[in-house]
């Protein structure tokens, strides 16, 4: 027979694990760069961009398309890193 109390316990544990994972991911961050470090992006485990750093020499080039491409590349790299961080975090929490 189906035991509802076991399902409730399972759901409670899953919720607690999710809260713990969310809290831990918020305190972790990754840094990605592009253009030999001319663009640096820091992103936390919630996929929030927390810092953007542009080398002044990049702005001096006055090449908007190049600058936009580097920013896009750094952001995409940061997203990949955070996805891996989330995956690793989830795996570490599975008993």
PDB file of N, CA, C and O in Angstrom:
ATOM      1  N   UNK A   1       0.832  -1.172   0.000  1.00  0.00           N
ATOM      2  CA  UNK A   1       0.000   0.000   0.000  1.00  0.00           C
ATOM      3  C   UNK A   1       0.888   1.251   0.000  1.00  0.00           C
ATOM      4  O   UNK A   1       2.012   1.230   0.503  1.00  0.00           O
ATOM      5  N   UNK A   2       0.378   2.306  -0.556  1.00  0.00           N
ATOM      6  CA  UNK A   2       1.100   3.580  -0.696  1.00  0.00           C
ATOM      7  C   UNK A   2       1.109   4.329   0.628  1.00  0.00           C
ATOM      8  O   UNK A   2       0.063   4.548   1.239  1.00  0.00           O
ATOM      9  N   UNK A   3       2.317   4.723   1.067  1.00  0.00           N
ATOM     10  CA  UNK A   3       2.465   5.430   2.345  1.00  0.00           C
ATOM     11  C   UNK A   3       2.683   6.925   2.076  1.00  0.00           C
ATOM     12  O   UNK A   3       3.755   7.343   1.638  1.00  0.00           O
ATOM     13  N   UNK A   4       1.651   7.710   2.347  1.00  0.00           N
ATOM     14  CA  UNK A   4       1.691   9.151   2.088  1.00  0.00           C
ATOM     15  C   UNK A   4       2.752   9.843   2.944  1.00  0.00           C
ATOM     16  O   UNK A   4       3.360  10.815   2.495  1.00  0.00           O
ATOM     17  N   UNK A   5       2.979   9.372   4.142  1.00  0.00           N
ATOM     18  CA  UNK A   5       3.967  10.014   5.012  1.00  0.00           C
ATOM     19  C   UNK A   5       5.370   9.907   4.422  1.00  0.00           C
ATOM     20  O   UNK A   5       6.182  10.819   4.580  1.00  0.00           O
ATOM     21  N   UNK A   6       5.659   8.795   3.743  1.00  0.00           N
ATOM     22  CA  UNK A   6       6.976   8.651   3.102  1.00  0.00           C
ATOM     23  C   UNK A   6       7.114   9.642   1.944  1.00  0.00           C
ATOM     24  O   UNK A   6       8.185  10.209   1.732  1.00  0.00           O
ATOM     25  N   UNK A   7       6.041   9.843   1.211  1.00  0.00           N
ATOM     26  CA  UNK A   7       6.065  10.813   0.115  1.00  0.00           C
ATOM     27  C   UNK A   7       6.261  12.218   0.668  1.00  0.00           C
ATOM     28  O   UNK A   7       7.021  13.006   0.107  1.00  0.00           O
ATOM     29  N   UNK A   8       5.582  12.533   1.760  1.00  0.00           N
ATOM     30  CA  UNK A   8       5.748  13.850   2.385  1.00  0.00           C
ATOM     31  C   UNK A   8       7.182  14.057   2.853  1.00  0.00           C
ATOM     32  O   UNK A   8       7.741  15.138   2.669  1.00  0.00           O
ATOM     33  N   UNK A   9       7.779  13.041   3.453  1.00  0.00           N
ATOM     34  CA  UNK A   9       9.176  13.129   3.899  1.00  0.00           C
ATOM     35  C   UNK A   9      10.108  13.331   2.710  1.00  0.00           C
ATOM     36  O   UNK A   9      11.035  14.140   2.764  1.00  0.00           O
ATOM     37  N   UNK A  10       9.854  12.597   1.654  1.00  0.00           N
ATOM     38  CA  UNK A  10      10.669  12.715   0.448  1.00  0.00           C
ATOM     39  C   UNK A  10      10.582  14.124  -0.137  1.00  0.00           C
ATOM     40  O   UNK A  10      11.598  14.701  -0.524  1.00  0.00           O
ATOM     41  N   UNK A  11       9.384  14.671  -0.199  1.00  0.00           N
ATOM     42  CA  UNK A  11       9.195  16.022  -0.731  1.00  0.00           C
ATOM     43  C   UNK A  11       9.857  17.054   0.179  1.00  0.00           C
ATOM     44  O   UNK A  11      10.447  18.019  -0.306  1.00  0.00           O
ATOM     45  N   UNK A  12       9.765  16.861   1.477  1.00  0.00           N
ATOM     46  CA  UNK A  12      10.380  17.778   2.431  1.00  0.00           C
ATOM     47  C   UNK A  12      11.899  17.761   2.262  1.00  0.00           C
ATOM     48  O   UNK A  12      12.539  18.812   2.239  1.00  0.00           O
ATOM     49  N   UNK A  13      12.465  16.569   2.145  1.00  0.00           N
ATOM     50  CA  UNK A  13      13.914  16.443   1.954  1.00  0.00           C
ATOM     51  C   UNK A  13      14.360  17.075   0.637  1.00  0.00           C
ATOM     52  O   UNK A  13      15.395  17.738   0.583  1.00  0.00           O
ATOM     53  N   UNK A  14      13.584  16.871  -0.415  1.00  0.00           N
ATOM     54  CA  UNK A  14      13.920  17.452  -1.715  1.00  0.00           C
ATOM     55  C   UNK A  14      13.896  18.975  -1.639  1.00  0.00           C
ATOM     56  O   UNK A  14      14.769  19.641  -2.196  1.00  0.00           O
ATOM     57  N   UNK A  15      12.906  19.520  -0.955  1.00  0.00           N
ATOM     58  CA  UNK A  15      12.796  20.969  -0.794  1.00  0.00           C
ATOM     59  C   UNK A  15      13.988  21.512  -0.011  1.00  0.00           C
ATOM     60  O   UNK A  15      14.552  22.545  -0.372  1.00  0.00           O
ATOM     61  N   UNK A  16      14.373  20.816   1.063  1.00  0.00           N
ATOM     62  CA  UNK A  16      15.513  21.246   1.869  1.00  0.00           C
ATOM     63  C   UNK A  16      16.816  21.198   1.062  1.00  0.00           C
ATOM     64  O   UNK A  16      17.658  22.089   1.176  1.00  0.00           O
ATOM     65  N   UNK A  17      16.971  20.158   0.252  1.00  0.00           N
ATOM     66  CA  UNK A  17      18.166  20.063  -0.598  1.00  0.00           C
ATOM     67  C   UNK A  17      18.201  21.199  -1.614  1.00  0.00           C
ATOM     68  O   UNK A  17      19.255  21.781  -1.871  1.00  0.00           O
ATOM     69  N   UNK A  18      17.049  21.508  -2.184  1.00  0.00           N
ATOM     70  CA  UNK A  18      16.980  22.591  -3.154  1.00  0.00           C
ATOM     71  C   UNK A  18      17.333  23.927  -2.501  1.00  0.00           C
ATOM     72  O   UNK A  18      18.073  24.723  -3.079  1.00  0.00           O
ATOM     73  N   UNK A  19      16.812  24.174  -1.310  1.00  0.00           N
ATOM     74  CA  UNK A  19      17.135  25.420  -0.604  1.00  0.00           C
ATOM     75  C   UNK A  19      18.629  25.512  -0.304  1.00  0.00           C
ATOM     76  O   UNK A  19      19.243  26.564  -0.484  1.00  0.00           O
ATOM     77  N   UNK A  20      19.200  24.415   0.150  1.00  0.00           N
ATOM     78  CA  UNK A  20      20.628  24.389   0.469  1.00  0.00           C
ATOM     79  C   UNK A  20      21.460  24.648  -0.783  1.00  0.00           C
ATOM     80  O   UNK A  20      22.415  25.425  -0.757  1.00  0.00           O
ATOM     81  N   UNK A  21      21.088  23.993  -1.870  1.00  0.00           N
ATOM     82  CA  UNK A  21      21.826  24.162  -3.121  1.00  0.00           C
ATOM     83  C   UNK A  21      21.717  25.597  -3.628  1.00  0.00           C
ATOM     84  O   UNK A  21      22.708  26.173  -4.078  1.00  0.00           O
ATOM     85  N   UNK A  22      20.533  26.171  -3.557  1.00  0.00           N
ATOM     86  CA  UNK A  22      20.328  27.545  -4.001  1.00  0.00           C
ATOM     87  C   UNK A  22      21.181  28.507  -3.185  1.00  0.00           C
ATOM     88  O   UNK A  22      21.805  29.413  -3.737  1.00  0.00           O
ATOM     89  N   UNK A  23      21.206  28.312  -1.879  1.00  0.00           N
ATOM     90  CA  UNK A  23      21.993  29.174  -1.005  1.00  0.00           C
ATOM     91  C   UNK A  23      23.485  29.048  -1.319  1.00  0.00           C
ATOM     92  O   UNK A  23      24.188  30.053  -1.419  1.00  0.00           O
ATOM     93  N   UNK A  24      23.963  27.816  -1.472  1.00  0.00           N
ATOM     94  CA  UNK A  24      25.378  27.603  -1.746  1.00  0.00           C
ATOM     95  C   UNK A  24      25.788  28.165  -3.111  1.00  0.00           C
ATOM     96  O   UNK A  24      26.872  28.730  -3.250  1.00  0.00           O
ATOM     97  N   UNK A  25      24.928  28.010  -4.105  1.00  0.00           N
ATOM     98  CA  UNK A  25      25.253  28.524  -5.441  1.00  0.00           C
ATOM     99  C   UNK A  25      25.304  30.049  -5.455  1.00  0.00           C
ATOM    100  O   UNK A  25      26.074  30.640  -6.213  1.00  0.00           O
ATOM    101  N   UNK A  26      24.500  30.675  -4.633  1.00  0.00           N
ATOM    102  CA  UNK A  26      24.510  32.133  -4.566  1.00  0.00           C
ATOM    103  C   UNK A  26      25.814  32.678  -4.032  1.00  0.00           C
ATOM    104  O   UNK A  26      26.186  33.816  -4.318  1.00  0.00           O
ATOM    105  N   UNK A  27      26.510  31.863  -3.254  1.00  0.00           N
ATOM    106  CA  UNK A  27      27.771  32.329  -2.665  1.00  0.00           C
ATOM    107  C   UNK A  27      28.989  31.952  -3.514  1.00  0.00           C
ATOM    108  O   UNK A  27      30.118  32.305  -3.173  1.00  0.00           O
ATOM    109  N   UNK A  28      28.765  31.251  -4.593  1.00  0.00           N
ATOM    110  CA  UNK A  28      29.869  30.868  -5.473  1.00  0.00           C
ATOM    111  C   UNK A  28      29.849  31.722  -6.727  1.00  0.00           C
ATOM    112  O   UNK A  28      28.804  32.232  -7.132  1.00  0.00           O
ATOM    113  N   UNK A  29      31.017  31.873  -7.336  1.00  0.00           N
ATOM    114  CA  UNK A  29      31.076  32.663  -8.566  1.00  0.00           C
ATOM    115  C   UNK A  29      32.146  32.102  -9.489  1.00  0.00           C
ATOM    116  O   UNK A  29      33.032  31.353  -9.078  1.00  0.00           O
ATOM    117  N   UNK A  30      32.028  32.490 -10.741  1.00  0.00           N
ATOM    118  CA  UNK A  30      33.007  32.124 -11.759  1.00  0.00           C
ATOM    119  C   UNK A  30      33.454  33.394 -12.456  1.00  0.00           C
ATOM    120  O   UNK A  30      32.734  34.392 -12.476  1.00  0.00           O
ATOM    121  N   UNK A  31      34.647  33.348 -13.027  1.00  0.00           N
ATOM    122  CA  UNK A  31      35.128  34.475 -13.821  1.00  0.00           C
ATOM    123  C   UNK A  31      35.503  33.964 -15.197  1.00  0.00           C
ATOM    124  O   UNK A  31      36.220  32.973 -15.337  1.00  0.00           O
ATOM    125  N   UNK A  32      35.016  34.645 -16.193  1.00  0.00           N
ATOM    126  CA  UNK A  32      35.329  34.305 -17.577  1.00  0.00           C
ATOM    127  C   UNK A  32      35.925  35.531 -18.242  1.00  0.00           C
ATOM    128  O   UNK A  32      35.639  36.668 -17.865  1.00  0.00           O
ATOM    129  N   UNK A  33      36.756  35.279 -19.233  1.00  0.00           N
ATOM    130  CA  UNK A  33      37.362  36.411 -19.936  1.00  0.00           C
ATOM    131  C   UNK A  33      37.415  36.124 -21.431  1.00  0.00           C
ATOM    132  O   UNK A  33      37.260  34.987 -21.878  1.00  0.00           O
ATOM    133  N   UNK A  34      37.636  37.179 -22.174  1.00  0.00           N
ATOM    134  CA  UNK A  34      37.774  37.073 -23.622  1.00  0.00           C
ATOM    135  C   UNK A  34      38.754  38.143 -24.071  1.00  0.00           C
ATOM    136  O   UNK A  34      38.984  39.136 -23.380  1.00  0.00           O
ATOM    137  N   UNK A  35      39.324  37.916 -25.242  1.00  0.00           N
ATOM    138  CA  UNK A  35      40.257  38.902 -25.790  1.00  0.00           C
ATOM    139  C   UNK A  35      41.504  39.037 -24.942  1.00  0.00           C
ATOM    140  O   UNK A  35      41.965  40.145 -24.667  1.00  0.00           O
ATOM    141  N   UNK A  36      42.050  37.895 -24.528  1.00  0.00           N
ATOM    142  CA  UNK A  36      43.266  37.890 -23.694  1.00  0.00           C
ATOM    143  C   UNK A  36      43.083  38.733 -22.429  1.00  0.00           C
ATOM    144  O   UNK A  36      43.999  39.422 -21.980  1.00  0.00           O
ATOM    145  N   UNK A  37      41.873  38.657 -21.870  1.00  0.00           N
ATOM    146  CA  UNK A  37      41.611  39.361 -20.619  1.00  0.00           C
ATOM    147  C   UNK A  37      41.132  40.788 -20.768  1.00  0.00           C
ATOM    148  O   UNK A  37      40.982  41.498 -19.773  1.00  0.00           O
ATOM    149  N   UNK A  38      40.889  41.225 -22.002  1.00  0.00           N
ATOM    150  CA  UNK A  38      40.406  42.596 -22.186  1.00  0.00           C
ATOM    151  C   UNK A  38      38.976  42.766 -21.670  1.00  0.00           C
ATOM    152  O   UNK A  38      38.564  43.867 -21.307  1.00  0.00           O
ATOM    153  N   UNK A  39      38.224  41.661 -21.643  1.00  0.00           N
ATOM    154  CA  UNK A  39      36.877  41.665 -21.075  1.00  0.00           C
ATOM    155  C   UNK A  39      36.833  40.568 -20.024  1.00  0.00           C
ATOM    156  O   UNK A  39      37.211  39.427 -20.288  1.00  0.00           O
ATOM    157  N   UNK A  40      36.369  40.921 -18.827  1.00  0.00           N
ATOM    158  CA  UNK A  40      36.218  39.945 -17.755  1.00  0.00           C
ATOM    159  C   UNK A  40      34.802  40.059 -17.201  1.00  0.00           C
ATOM    160  O   UNK A  40      34.300  41.153 -16.942  1.00  0.00           O
ATOM    161  N   UNK A  41      34.182  38.914 -17.032  1.00  0.00           N
ATOM    162  CA  UNK A  41      32.825  38.836 -16.503  1.00  0.00           C
ATOM    163  C   UNK A  41      32.851  37.930 -15.280  1.00  0.00           C
ATOM    164  O   UNK A  41      33.411  36.835 -15.330  1.00  0.00           O
ATOM    165  N   UNK A  42      32.251  38.377 -14.188  1.00  0.00           N
ATOM    166  CA  UNK A  42      32.062  37.525 -13.024  1.00  0.00           C
ATOM    167  C   UNK A  42      30.567  37.271 -12.886  1.00  0.00           C
ATOM    168  O   UNK A  42      29.750  38.188 -12.964  1.00  0.00           O
ATOM    169  N   UNK A  43      30.228  35.988 -12.677  1.00  0.00           N
ATOM    170  CA  UNK A  43      28.828  35.578 -12.588  1.00  0.00           C
ATOM    171  C   UNK A  43      28.682  34.666 -11.385  1.00  0.00           C
ATOM    172  O   UNK A  43      29.530  33.807 -11.143  1.00  0.00           O
ATOM    173  N   UNK A  44      27.601  34.852 -10.625  1.00  0.00           N
ATOM    174  CA  UNK A  44      27.385  33.970  -9.481  1.00  0.00           C
ATOM    175  C   UNK A  44      26.618  32.719  -9.906  1.00  0.00           C
ATOM    176  O   UNK A  44      26.228  32.576 -11.064  1.00  0.00           O
ATOM    177  N   UNK A  45      26.410  31.823  -8.951  1.00  0.00           N
ATOM    178  CA  UNK A  45      25.754  30.558  -9.236  1.00  0.00           C
ATOM    179  C   UNK A  45      24.285  30.658  -9.580  1.00  0.00           C
ATOM    180  O   UNK A  45      23.650  29.657  -9.910  1.00  0.00           O
ATOM    181  N   UNK A  46      23.737  31.867  -9.505  1.00  0.00           N
ATOM    182  CA  UNK A  46      22.348  32.100  -9.915  1.00  0.00           C
ATOM    183  C   UNK A  46      22.280  32.714 -11.306  1.00  0.00           C
ATOM    184  O   UNK A  46      21.218  33.160 -11.740  1.00  0.00           O
ATOM    185  N   UNK A  47      23.406  32.738 -12.003  1.00  0.00           N
ATOM    186  CA  UNK A  47      23.523  33.301 -13.351  1.00  0.00           C
ATOM    187  C   UNK A  47      23.378  34.826 -13.372  1.00  0.00           C
ATOM    188  O   UNK A  47      23.029  35.406 -14.400  1.00  0.00           O
ATOM    189  N   UNK A  48      23.645  35.464 -12.243  1.00  0.00           N
ATOM    190  CA  UNK A  48      23.640  36.925 -12.197  1.00  0.00           C
ATOM    191  C   UNK A  48      25.050  37.419 -12.509  1.00  0.00           C
ATOM    192  O   UNK A  48      26.018  36.964 -11.901  1.00  0.00           O
ATOM    193  N   UNK A  49      25.165  38.346 -13.451  1.00  0.00           N
ATOM    194  CA  UNK A  49      26.455  38.969 -13.726  1.00  0.00           C
ATOM    195  C   UNK A  49      26.715  39.953 -12.592  1.00  0.00           C
ATOM    196  O   UNK A  49      25.931  40.874 -12.361  1.00  0.00           O
ATOM    197  N   UNK A  50      27.829  39.745 -11.886  1.00  0.00           N
ATOM    198  CA  UNK A  50      28.119  40.584 -10.726  1.00  0.00           C
ATOM    199  C   UNK A  50      29.162  41.650 -11.032  1.00  0.00           C
ATOM    200  O   UNK A  50      29.151  42.712 -10.410  1.00  0.00           O
ATOM    201  N   UNK A  51      30.062  41.389 -11.975  1.00  0.00           N
ATOM    202  CA  UNK A  51      31.014  42.417 -12.391  1.00  0.00           C
ATOM    203  C   UNK A  51      31.308  42.286 -13.878  1.00  0.00           C
ATOM    204  O   UNK A  51      31.291  41.197 -14.452  1.00  0.00           O
ATOM    205  N   UNK A  52      31.575  43.425 -14.467  1.00  0.00           N
ATOM    206  CA  UNK A  52      32.022  43.507 -15.856  1.00  0.00           C
ATOM    207  C   UNK A  52      33.243  44.417 -15.847  1.00  0.00           C
ATOM    208  O   UNK A  52      33.194  45.542 -15.350  1.00  0.00           O
ATOM    209  N   UNK A  53      34.330  43.915 -16.402  1.00  0.00           N
ATOM    210  CA  UNK A  53      35.553  44.702 -16.450  1.00  0.00           C
ATOM    211  C   UNK A  53      36.036  44.797 -17.892  1.00  0.00           C
ATOM    212  O   UNK A  53      36.215  43.784 -18.569  1.00  0.00           O
ATOM    213  N   UNK A  54      36.242  46.017 -18.347  1.00  0.00           N
ATOM    214  CA  UNK A  54      36.736  46.250 -19.706  1.00  0.00           C
ATOM    215  C   UNK A  54      38.076  46.960 -19.635  1.00  0.00           C
ATOM    216  O   UNK A  54      38.207  47.984 -18.965  1.00  0.00           O
ATOM    217  N   UNK A  55      39.051  46.429 -20.311  1.00  0.00           N
ATOM    218  CA  UNK A  55      40.369  47.053 -20.366  1.00  0.00           C
ATOM    219  C   UNK A  55      40.252  48.378 -21.126  1.00  0.00           C
ATOM    220  O   UNK A  55      39.648  48.414 -22.198  1.00  0.00           O
ATOM    221  N   UNK A  56      40.806  49.444 -20.603  1.00  0.00           N
ATOM    222  CA  UNK A  56      40.721  50.742 -21.285  1.00  0.00           C
ATOM    223  C   UNK A  56      41.259  50.700 -22.726  1.00  0.00           C
ATOM    224  O   UNK A  56      40.791  51.446 -23.586  1.00  0.00           O
ATOM    225  N   UNK A  57      42.232  49.837 -22.980  1.00  0.00           N
ATOM    226  CA  UNK A  57      42.767  49.751 -24.349  1.00  0.00           C
ATOM    227  C   UNK A  57      41.717  49.233 -25.327  1.00  0.00           C
ATOM    228  O   UNK A  57      41.750  49.567 -26.511  1.00  0.00           O
ATOM    229  N   UNK A  58      40.790  48.422 -24.835  1.00  0.00           N
ATOM    230  CA  UNK A  58      39.709  47.934 -25.688  1.00  0.00           C
ATOM    231  C   UNK A  58      38.815  49.087 -26.108  1.00  0.00           C
ATOM    232  O   UNK A  58      38.415  49.182 -27.268  1.00  0.00           O
ATOM    233  N   UNK A  59      38.508  49.948 -25.179  1.00  0.00           N
ATOM    234  CA  UNK A  59      37.660  51.099 -25.499  1.00  0.00           C
ATOM    235  C   UNK A  59      38.388  52.087 -26.413  1.00  0.00           C
ATOM    236  O   UNK A  59      37.767  52.752 -27.242  1.00  0.00           O
ATOM    237  N   UNK A  60      39.693  52.172 -26.253  1.00  0.00           N
ATOM    238  CA  UNK A  60      40.482  53.080 -27.087  1.00  0.00           C
ATOM    239  C   UNK A  60      40.488  52.639 -28.544  1.00  0.00           C
ATOM    240  O   UNK A  60      40.696  53.454 -29.443  1.00  0.00           O
ATOM    241  N   UNK A  61      40.260  51.350 -28.778  1.00  0.00           N
ATOM    242  CA  UNK A  61      40.209  50.844 -30.160  1.00  0.00           C
ATOM    243  C   UNK A  61      39.031  51.422 -30.929  1.00  0.00           C
ATOM    244  O   UNK A  61      39.053  51.523 -32.155  1.00  0.00           O
ATOM    245  N   UNK A  62      37.997  51.801 -30.175  1.00  0.00           N
ATOM    246  CA  UNK A  62      36.815  52.388 -30.788  1.00  0.00           C
ATOM    247  C   UNK A  62      36.193  51.465 -31.840  1.00  0.00           C
ATOM    248  O   UNK A  62      35.757  51.912 -32.901  1.00  0.00           O
ATOM    249  N   UNK A  63      36.162  50.166 -31.520  1.00  0.00           N
ATOM    250  CA  UNK A  63      35.591  49.160 -32.423  1.00  0.00           C
ATOM    251  C   UNK A  63      34.416  48.496 -31.706  1.00  0.00           C
ATOM    252  O   UNK A  63      34.587  47.519 -30.978  1.00  0.00           O
ATOM    253  N   UNK A  64      33.237  49.039 -31.925  1.00  0.00           N
ATOM    254  CA  UNK A  64      32.046  48.589 -31.217  1.00  0.00           C
ATOM    255  C   UNK A  64      31.746  47.117 -31.480  1.00  0.00           C
ATOM    256  O   UNK A  64      31.455  46.378 -30.539  1.00  0.00           O
ATOM    257  N   UNK A  65      31.809  46.675 -32.725  1.00  0.00           N
ATOM    258  CA  UNK A  65      31.505  45.279 -33.047  1.00  0.00           C
ATOM    259  C   UNK A  65      32.449  44.323 -32.336  1.00  0.00           C
ATOM    260  O   UNK A  65      32.009  43.307 -31.798  1.00  0.00           O
ATOM    261  N   UNK A  66      33.742  44.635 -32.327  1.00  0.00           N
ATOM    262  CA  UNK A  66      34.736  43.800 -31.668  1.00  0.00           C
ATOM    263  C   UNK A  66      34.474  43.753 -30.165  1.00  0.00           C
ATOM    264  O   UNK A  66      34.533  42.685 -29.555  1.00  0.00           O
ATOM    265  N   UNK A  67      34.188  44.895 -29.574  1.00  0.00           N
ATOM    266  CA  UNK A  67      33.901  44.970 -28.143  1.00  0.00           C
ATOM    267  C   UNK A  67      32.666  44.141 -27.798  1.00  0.00           C
ATOM    268  O   UNK A  67      32.677  43.386 -26.826  1.00  0.00           O
ATOM    269  N   UNK A  68      31.616  44.277 -28.578  1.00  0.00           N
ATOM    270  CA  UNK A  68      30.399  43.512 -28.340  1.00  0.00           C
ATOM    271  C   UNK A  68      30.655  42.008 -28.465  1.00  0.00           C
ATOM    272  O   UNK A  68      30.141  41.227 -27.663  1.00  0.00           O
ATOM    273  N   UNK A  69      31.436  41.597 -29.452  1.00  0.00           N
ATOM    274  CA  UNK A  69      31.761  40.181 -29.621  1.00  0.00           C
ATOM    275  C   UNK A  69      32.531  39.631 -28.420  1.00  0.00           C
ATOM    276  O   UNK A  69      32.278  38.509 -27.980  1.00  0.00           O
ATOM    277  N   UNK A  70      33.469  40.418 -27.890  1.00  0.00           N
ATOM    278  CA  UNK A  70      34.230  39.964 -26.726  1.00  0.00           C
ATOM    279  C   UNK A  70      33.334  39.850 -25.493  1.00  0.00           C
ATOM    280  O   UNK A  70      33.451  38.897 -24.723  1.00  0.00           O
ATOM    281  N   UNK A  71      32.448  40.814 -25.309  1.00  0.00           N
ATOM    282  CA  UNK A  71      31.525  40.760 -24.167  1.00  0.00           C
ATOM    283  C   UNK A  71      30.625  39.540 -24.279  1.00  0.00           C
ATOM    284  O   UNK A  71      30.425  38.813 -23.306  1.00  0.00           O
ATOM    285  N   UNK A  72      30.090  39.322 -25.460  1.00  0.00           N
ATOM    286  CA  UNK A  72      29.224  38.164 -25.690  1.00  0.00           C
ATOM    287  C   UNK A  72      29.978  36.861 -25.419  1.00  0.00           C
ATOM    288  O   UNK A  72      29.439  35.953 -24.785  1.00  0.00           O
ATOM    289  N   UNK A  73      31.194  36.767 -25.887  1.00  0.00           N
ATOM    290  CA  UNK A  73      32.001  35.571 -25.685  1.00  0.00           C
ATOM    291  C   UNK A  73      32.277  35.319 -24.204  1.00  0.00           C
ATOM    292  O   UNK A  73      32.184  34.184 -23.738  1.00  0.00           O
ATOM    293  N   UNK A  74      32.613  36.366 -23.472  1.00  0.00           N
ATOM    294  CA  UNK A  74      32.894  36.219 -22.043  1.00  0.00           C
ATOM    295  C   UNK A  74      31.639  35.806 -21.276  1.00  0.00           C
ATOM    296  O   UNK A  74      31.708  34.967 -20.378  1.00  0.00           O
ATOM    297  N   UNK A  75      30.506  36.387 -21.623  1.00  0.00           N
ATOM    298  CA  UNK A  75      29.250  36.027 -20.953  1.00  0.00           C
ATOM    299  C   UNK A  75      28.892  34.569 -21.246  1.00  0.00           C
ATOM    300  O   UNK A  75      28.506  33.834 -20.337  1.00  0.00           O
ATOM    301  N   UNK A  76      29.015  34.147 -22.501  1.00  0.00           N
ATOM    302  CA  UNK A  76      28.706  32.767 -22.854  1.00  0.00           C
ATOM    303  C   UNK A  76      29.621  31.787 -22.132  1.00  0.00           C
ATOM    304  O   UNK A  76      29.179  30.719 -21.707  1.00  0.00           O
ATOM    305  N   UNK A  77      30.894  32.146 -21.991  1.00  0.00           N
ATOM    306  CA  UNK A  77      31.822  31.301 -21.259  1.00  0.00           C
ATOM    307  C   UNK A  77      31.433  31.224 -19.781  1.00  0.00           C
ATOM    308  O   UNK A  77      31.486  30.152 -19.179  1.00  0.00           O
ATOM    309  N   UNK A  78      31.052  32.336 -19.211  1.00  0.00           N
ATOM    310  CA  UNK A  78      30.629  32.348 -17.801  1.00  0.00           C
ATOM    311  C   UNK A  78      29.390  31.476 -17.605  1.00  0.00           C
ATOM    312  O   UNK A  78      29.296  30.745 -16.618  1.00  0.00           O
ATOM    313  N   UNK A  79      28.451  31.549 -18.528  1.00  0.00           N
ATOM    314  CA  UNK A  79      27.242  30.716 -18.445  1.00  0.00           C
ATOM    315  C   UNK A  79      27.611  29.239 -18.466  1.00  0.00           C
ATOM    316  O   UNK A  79      27.072  28.457 -17.683  1.00  0.00           O
ATOM    317  N   UNK A  80      28.521  28.848 -19.351  1.00  0.00           N
ATOM    318  CA  UNK A  80      28.960  27.446 -19.405  1.00  0.00           C
ATOM    319  C   UNK A  80      29.593  27.026 -18.083  1.00  0.00           C
ATOM    320  O   UNK A  80      29.353  25.920 -17.598  1.00  0.00           O
ATOM    321  N   UNK A  81      30.396  27.905 -17.505  1.00  0.00           N
ATOM    322  CA  UNK A  81      31.039  27.590 -16.237  1.00  0.00           C
ATOM    323  C   UNK A  81      30.020  27.441 -15.108  1.00  0.00           C
ATOM    324  O   UNK A  81      30.152  26.550 -14.268  1.00  0.00           O
ATOM    325  N   UNK A  82      29.011  28.301 -15.084  1.00  0.00           N
ATOM    326  CA  UNK A  82      27.993  28.212 -14.032  1.00  0.00           C
ATOM    327  C   UNK A  82      27.152  26.950 -14.224  1.00  0.00           C
ATOM    328  O   UNK A  82      26.786  26.305 -13.242  1.00  0.00           O
ATOM    329  N   UNK A  83      26.841  26.591 -15.462  1.00  0.00           N
ATOM    330  CA  UNK A  83      26.109  25.344 -15.703  1.00  0.00           C
ATOM    331  C   UNK A  83      26.886  24.160 -15.142  1.00  0.00           C
ATOM    332  O   UNK A  83      26.304  23.261 -14.536  1.00  0.00           O
ATOM    333  N   UNK A  84      28.192  24.159 -15.343  1.00  0.00           N
ATOM    334  CA  UNK A  84      29.028  23.078 -14.811  1.00  0.00           C
ATOM    335  C   UNK A  84      29.038  23.128 -13.287  1.00  0.00           C
ATOM    336  O   UNK A  84      28.987  22.089 -12.629  1.00  0.00           O
ATOM    337  N   UNK A  85      29.104  24.315 -12.732  1.00  0.00           N
ATOM    338  CA  UNK A  85      29.073  24.494 -11.285  1.00  0.00           C
ATOM    339  C   UNK A  85      27.776  23.935 -10.702  1.00  0.00           C
ATOM    340  O   UNK A  85      27.799  23.233  -9.692  1.00  0.00           O
ATOM    341  N   UNK A  86      26.657  24.244 -11.333  1.00  0.00           N
ATOM    342  CA  UNK A  86      25.352  23.754 -10.886  1.00  0.00           C
ATOM    343  C   UNK A  86      25.315  22.231 -10.966  1.00  0.00           C
ATOM    344  O   UNK A  86      24.854  21.567 -10.037  1.00  0.00           O
ATOM    345  N   UNK A  87      25.797  21.686 -12.067  1.00  0.00           N
ATOM    346  CA  UNK A  87      25.817  20.237 -12.242  1.00  0.00           C
ATOM    347  C   UNK A  87      26.671  19.563 -11.178  1.00  0.00           C
ATOM    348  O   UNK A  87      26.253  18.577 -10.570  1.00  0.00           O
ATOM    349  N   UNK A  88      27.863  20.095 -10.957  1.00  0.00           N
ATOM    350  CA  UNK A  88      28.752  19.533  -9.938  1.00  0.00           C
ATOM    351  C   UNK A  88      28.133  19.619  -8.549  1.00  0.00           C
ATOM    352  O   UNK A  88      28.237  18.685  -7.754  1.00  0.00           O
ATOM    353  N   UNK A  89      27.489  20.746  -8.265  1.00  0.00           N
ATOM    354  CA  UNK A  89      26.851  20.946  -6.961  1.00  0.00           C
ATOM    355  C   UNK A  89      25.725  19.936  -6.770  1.00  0.00           C
ATOM    356  O   UNK A  89      25.590  19.351  -5.695  1.00  0.00           O
ATOM    357  N   UNK A  90      24.923  19.730  -7.799  1.00  0.00           N
ATOM    358  CA  UNK A  90      23.814  18.785  -7.700  1.00  0.00           C
ATOM    359  C   UNK A  90      24.329  17.373  -7.473  1.00  0.00           C
ATOM    360  O   UNK A  90      23.785  16.635  -6.652  1.00  0.00           O
ATOM    361  N   UNK A  91      25.375  16.995  -8.197  1.00  0.00           N
ATOM    362  CA  UNK A  91      25.949  15.649  -8.038  1.00  0.00           C
ATOM    363  C   UNK A  91      26.505  15.440  -6.643  1.00  0.00           C
ATOM    364  O   UNK A  91      26.412  14.344  -6.090  1.00  0.00           O
ATOM    365  N   UNK A  92      27.085  16.491  -6.070  1.00  0.00           N
ATOM    366  CA  UNK A  92      27.694  16.351  -4.744  1.00  0.00           C
ATOM    367  C   UNK A  92      26.634  16.220  -3.647  1.00  0.00           C
ATOM    368  O   UNK A  92      26.946  15.762  -2.548  1.00  0.00           O
ATOM    369  N   UNK A  93      25.412  16.609  -3.922  1.00  0.00           N
ATOM    370  CA  UNK A  93      24.370  16.573  -2.909  1.00  0.00           C
ATOM    371  C   UNK A  93      23.551  15.270  -2.950  1.00  0.00           C
ATOM    372  O   UNK A  93      22.741  15.008  -2.061  1.00  0.00           O
ATOM    373  N   UNK A  94      23.773  14.472  -3.981  1.00  0.00           N
ATOM    374  CA  UNK A  94      23.054  13.205  -4.099  1.00  0.00           C
ATOM    375  C   UNK A  94      23.754  12.171  -3.215  1.00  0.00           C
ATOM    376  O   UNK A  94      24.949  11.920  -3.372  1.00  0.00           O
ATOM    377  N   UNK A  95      23.014  11.582  -2.300  1.00  0.00           N
ATOM    378  CA  UNK A  95      23.650  10.596  -1.406  1.00  0.00           C
ATOM    379  C   UNK A  95      24.068   9.324  -2.114  1.00  0.00           C
ATOM    380  O   UNK A  95      24.612   8.416  -1.484  1.00  0.00           O
TER     381      UNK A  95
END
